[in-house]
Amino acid sequence: MPPRAATPQAGGIMNIWEVLLLVALVIGGIYYFRKRE
């Protein structure tokens, strides 16, 4: 999906995806380190 700077909703959607990505990285990191132990 190409980013649409003209639409105000585009920023909100990108922020949501960024948050989901950060959460996924945190959960993945915790699971990875817990699995290593």
C-alpha positions as protocol buffer text, in pm:
chain_id: "A"
residue {
  index: 1
  type: MET
  ca { x: 0 y: 0 z: 0 }
}
residue {
  index: 2
  type: PRO
  ca { x: 156 y: 333 z: -107 }
}
residue {
  index: 3
  type: PRO
  ca { x: 163 y: 602 z: 165 }
}
residue {
  index: 4
  type: ARG
  ca { x: -90 y: 881 z: 114 }
}
residue {
  index: 5
  type: ALA
  ca { x: 35 y: 1202 z: 275 }
}
residue {
  index: 6
  type: ALA
  ca { x: -276 y: 1390 z: 156 }
}
residue {
  index: 7
  type: THR
  ca { x: -507 y: 1187 z: 380 }
}
residue {
  index: 8
  type: PRO
  ca { x: -490 y: 1263 z: 755 }
}
residue {
  index: 9
  type: GLN
  ca { x: -578 y: 899 z: 832 }
}
residue {
  index: 10
  type: ALA
  ca { x: -255 y: 779 z: 668 }
}
residue {
  index: 11
  type: GLY
  ca { x: -47 y: 910 z: 960 }
}
residue {
  index: 12
  type: GLY
  ca { x: -267 y: 733 z: 1213 }
}
residue {
  index: 13
  type: ILE
  ca { x: -251 y: 406 z: 1022 }
}
residue {
  index: 14
  type: MET
  ca { x: 127 y: 427 z: 996 }
}
residue {
  index: 15
  type: ASN
  ca { x: 152 y: 500 z: 1369 }
}
residue {
  index: 16
  type: ILE
  ca { x: -64 y: 194 z: 1445 }
}
residue {
  index: 17
  type: TRP
  ca { x: 156 y: -26 z: 1224 }
}
residue {
  index: 18
  type: GLU
  ca { x: 470 y: 117 z: 1386 }
}
residue {
  index: 19
  type: VAL
  ca { x: 331 y: 38 z: 1733 }
}
residue {
  index: 20
  type: LEU
  ca { x: 233 y: -314 z: 1624 }
}
residue {
  index: 21
  type: LEU
  ca { x: 583 y: -364 z: 1482 }
}
residue {
  index: 22
  type: LEU
  ca { x: 747 y: -244 z: 1804 }
}
residue {
  index: 23
  type: VAL
  ca { x: 522 y: -471 z: 2012 }
}
residue {
  index: 24
  type: ALA
  ca { x: 602 y: -765 z: 1785 }
}
residue {
  index: 25
  type: LEU
  ca { x: 976 y: -696 z: 1820 }
}
residue {
  index: 26
  type: VAL
  ca { x: 951 y: -672 z: 2200 }
}
residue {
  index: 27
  type: ILE
  ca { x: 746 y: -992 z: 2230 }
}
residue {
  index: 28
  type: GLY
  ca { x: 978 y: -1168 z: 1984 }
}
residue {
  index: 29
  type: GLY
  ca { x: 1285 y: -1054 z: 2178 }
}
residue {
  index: 30
  type: ILE
  ca { x: 1144 y: -1165 z: 2513 }
}
residue {
  index: 31
  type: TYR
  ca { x: 1038 y: -1503 z: 2369 }
}
residue {
  index: 32
  type: TYR
  ca { x: 1382 y: -1544 z: 2207 }
}
residue {
  index: 33
  type: PHE
  ca { x: 1578 y: -1470 z: 2525 }
}
residue {
  index: 34
  type: ARG
  ca { x: 1345 y: -1684 z: 2739 }
}
residue {
  index: 35
  type: LYS
  ca { x: 1385 y: -1971 z: 2492 }
}
residue {
  index: 36
  type: ARG
  ca { x: 1766 y: -1943 z: 2507 }
}
residue {
  index: 37
  type: GLU
  ca { x: 1776 y: -1995 z: 2884 }
}
